[in-house]
Structure formats: structure tokens, C-alpha cells
Amino acid sequence: MYELLILGMLGTRDMSGYKLGRVLESSLVPRREISNGVMYPLLNRLTAQGYIEVNEKQTDPRKKKMMHITQKGIERFKELMSSPVPMDAKRESIYRFKFHGMGGVDEATQQQILEEYENANQTDLNIYRSVREHLEHKLQEPESNHDSLQWGVRSLELSIAICETKQTWIDKSRTQIKQKKE
């Protein structure tokens, strides 16, 4: 999962392992720390696979190691950008990583990613609305725990609002891609 963001970020410029770790942390949903014990073995694996190379920055007195994406890494990045995203707990983070890398792929791939994200979002929205409707019917029953059900409905309203906001963002992104083409 992290491979996608790292290759995408290195497609824009060379970065140190430390900087890549901070970018990765800021991109995760929910926010969490990435330890050196996760970051550096991943960078070593990407290097061993030929996706990145490590260069020492000669102008830096500390000889900071900078990561650089290879042609093989660019090809791998494009492959990951075109791959479907599983409908699991990491889905939102993977899409966020893909959004970070949209500038590195063609318009057709950008549109594909937005369409897949829209479909996943619509699935979530349909489920939230269905469950909210079910809870609203339960609220009509006199023996129901009204306070608990009302908070359940409120929670679902938040999830619905987030999905609606995502859809607005998707529509705006499509418009911007279209305008850039023209």
C-alpha cells in the first residue's frame, strides 16, 4: 500500500527517507506514525526490486541519502495507479495515495480512478441511507431505546454528509480534468 505513495512522491522529486516518512504519515487516513522499522525496510525492498535507487547528496556534509525513482519504478507506479482498490479498511488511504499521484498518469487513468472512487462512495452512501431508514423505522416503535437510536441516526447523517462531500469533490475534479484538456 505504501509503495504507491512512495513511488508517486518520488515521481515528482527526489526525497530522503525521513521526508518520505513524513509525507506518508500526513497522507494516511486516519493519521498515524510510520516508524523507521517500517519505512526503511520498505525502501530497501523497493531498492532491491529496482524501483528506486539511493544516492548520497554530495553537497550535504551529512551525506544525506536521497531516494530516486527509476524507469522500472515509474512503470510500477503506473501499474499500481491502474490497479483496482479492494473494498477493505485500507481503501480510503489507497485512494488518497492515488489522488496524490494523479499528476503522474494520463487523463484516462485519472478518470478511471475517479469513477472507481465514485462507485465505492455510492455503495457506502446507499448502505448508510438504508441503515438510517431502518433506524428511523425503529424509532417509531415504543419499546425502542430512542436515545441510542437517535445517536445512531446522527452518526449515519455524518457519514452521509461525508459521502455527499466526496461526491462534490469527485465532480469538481472531473470538471478540472476536462478544463485542463480544453
C-alpha positions as CSV (number, residue, x, y, z in Angstrom):
1,M,0.0,0.0,0.0
2,Y,2.8,2.5,0.9
3,E,4.7,1.6,-2.2
4,L,2.1,3.5,-4.3
5,L,2.6,6.8,-2.4
6,I,6.4,6.5,-2.2
7,L,6.7,5.9,-5.9
8,G,4.3,8.7,-6.7
9,M,6.1,11.2,-4.5
10,L,9.5,10.2,-5.9
11,G,8.0,10.8,-9.4
12,T,7.8,14.5,-8.5
13,R,11.2,14.9,-6.9
14,D,13.9,13.0,-5.0
15,M,13.4,12.8,-1.3
16,S,15.1,11.5,1.8
17,G,13.7,8.5,3.7
18,Y,12.8,10.9,6.5
19,K,10.9,13.2,4.3
20,L,9.0,10.3,2.6
21,G,8.0,9.0,6.0
22,R,6.5,12.4,7.0
23,V,4.6,12.6,3.7
24,L,3.4,9.1,4.2
25,E,2.2,9.9,7.7
26,S,0.3,13.0,6.6
27,S,-1.4,11.1,3.8
28,L,-2.8,8.2,5.9
29,V,-6.4,8.0,6.9
30,P,-6.6,8.1,9.9
31,R,-3.3,9.8,10.7
32,R,-0.7,7.6,12.2
33,E,3.0,7.5,12.7
34,I,5.3,5.5,10.4
35,S,8.3,4.1,12.2
36,N,11.7,3.7,10.8
37,G,11.2,0.0,11.3
38,V,8.5,0.1,8.7
39,M,9.9,2.8,6.4
40,Y,13.5,1.7,5.8
41,P,12.8,-2.0,5.2
42,L,10.2,-0.8,2.6
43,L,12.8,1.5,1.0
44,N,15.3,-1.4,1.0
45,R,12.8,-3.7,-0.7
46,L,11.9,-1.0,-3.4
47,T,15.7,-0.6,-4.0
48,A,16.2,-4.4,-4.3
49,Q,13.3,-4.6,-6.8
50,G,14.9,-1.9,-8.9
51,Y,12.1,0.6,-8.4
52,I,14.2,3.2,-6.6
53,E,17.9,4.0,-6.2
54,V,19.6,5.6,-3.3
55,N,22.1,8.4,-4.0
56,E,24.2,10.3,-1.4
57,K,23.8,14.0,-1.6
58,Q,27.4,15.1,-2.1
59,T,26.7,18.8,-1.2
60,D,25.3,17.8,2.2
61,P,28.0,17.5,4.9
62,R,26.0,14.6,6.4
63,K,25.9,12.9,3.0
64,K,22.1,12.6,3.2
65,K,20.7,9.7,1.3
66,M,18.2,10.7,-1.4
67,M,15.7,8.3,-3.0
68,H,15.3,8.5,-6.7
69,I,12.7,6.6,-8.8
70,T,13.9,4.5,-11.7
71,Q,12.2,3.9,-15.0
72,K,11.1,0.5,-13.7
73,G,9.7,2.3,-10.7
74,I,7.7,4.7,-12.9
75,E,6.3,1.7,-14.7
76,R,5.4,0.0,-11.4
77,F,3.8,3.3,-10.2
78,K,1.5,3.4,-13.3
79,E,0.6,-0.2,-12.8
80,L,-0.4,0.4,-9.2
81,M,-2.4,3.5,-10.2
82,S,-4.4,1.4,-12.7
83,S,-5.0,-1.5,-10.3
84,P,-8.4,-1.8,-8.6
85,V,-8.7,-0.9,-5.0
86,P,-10.0,-3.6,-2.6
87,M,-13.2,-2.7,-0.7
88,D,-11.5,-3.1,2.7
89,A,-10.3,-0.9,5.6
90,K,-7.3,0.5,3.7
91,R,-9.5,1.6,0.8
92,E,-9.7,5.3,1.7
93,S,-5.9,5.5,2.3
94,I,-5.2,3.9,-1.0
95,Y,-7.4,6.3,-2.9
96,R,-5.8,9.2,-1.1
97,F,-2.4,7.8,-2.3
98,K,-3.8,7.6,-5.8
99,F,-5.0,11.2,-5.6
100,H,-1.5,12.3,-4.6
101,G,-0.2,10.6,-7.8
102,M,-2.8,11.8,-10.3
103,G,-0.4,14.2,-11.9
104,G,1.8,11.2,-12.9
105,V,-0.8,9.4,-15.0
106,D,-2.8,10.1,-18.1
107,E,-6.3,11.5,-18.2
108,A,-7.9,8.1,-18.9
109,T,-6.3,6.7,-15.7
110,Q,-7.4,9.8,-13.8
111,Q,-11.0,9.3,-14.9
112,Q,-10.9,5.6,-14.2
113,I,-9.7,6.3,-10.6
114,L,-12.4,8.9,-10.1
115,E,-15.1,6.5,-11.4
116,E,-14.0,3.7,-9.2
117,Y,-13.9,6.0,-6.2
118,E,-17.3,7.3,-7.1
119,N,-18.7,3.8,-7.3
120,A,-17.2,2.8,-3.9
121,N,-18.5,6.1,-2.4
122,Q,-22.0,5.4,-3.8
123,T,-22.0,1.9,-2.4
124,D,-21.2,3.4,1.1
125,L,-23.8,6.1,0.7
126,N,-26.5,3.6,-0.3
127,I,-25.7,1.5,2.8
128,Y,-25.7,4.5,5.1
129,R,-29.0,5.7,3.8
130,S,-30.6,2.2,4.1
131,V,-29.4,1.7,7.7
132,R,-30.6,5.3,8.6
133,E,-34.0,4.4,7.2
134,H,-34.1,1.2,9.2
135,L,-33.2,3.1,12.4
136,E,-35.8,5.8,11.7
137,H,-38.4,3.0,11.5
138,K,-37.2,1.5,14.7
139,L,-37.6,4.9,16.3
140,Q,-41.4,4.6,15.7
141,E,-41.6,1.5,17.9
142,P,-42.5,2.5,21.5
143,E,-40.2,-0.1,23.2
144,S,-37.1,1.1,21.3
145,N,-34.1,2.8,23.0
146,H,-34.8,6.2,21.5
147,D,-31.7,8.0,22.7
148,S,-29.4,5.3,21.3
149,L,-31.2,5.1,18.0
150,Q,-31.2,8.9,17.6
151,W,-27.4,9.0,18.1
152,G,-27.2,6.1,15.6
153,V,-29.1,8.2,13.1
154,R,-27.0,11.3,13.8
155,S,-23.8,9.2,13.3
156,L,-25.2,8.0,9.9
157,E,-26.1,11.6,8.9
158,L,-22.4,12.5,9.4
159,S,-21.3,9.5,7.2
160,I,-23.9,10.5,4.6
161,A,-22.7,14.1,4.6
162,I,-19.1,12.9,4.2
163,C,-20.1,10.8,1.2
164,E,-22.0,13.7,-0.3
165,T,-18.9,15.9,0.1
166,K,-16.8,13.3,-1.5
167,Q,-19.2,13.3,-4.5
168,T,-18.9,17.0,-4.8
169,W,-15.1,16.7,-4.8
170,I,-15.3,14.0,-7.5
171,D,-17.5,16.2,-9.7
172,K,-15.2,19.2,-9.2
173,S,-12.1,17.0,-10.0
174,R,-13.7,15.8,-13.2
175,T,-14.5,19.3,-14.3
176,Q,-10.9,20.4,-13.6
177,I,-9.6,17.5,-15.7
178,K,-11.9,18.4,-18.5
179,Q,-10.9,22.1,-18.4
180,K,-7.3,21.2,-18.4
181,K,-7.8,19.2,-21.6
182,E,-9.6,22.0,-23.4
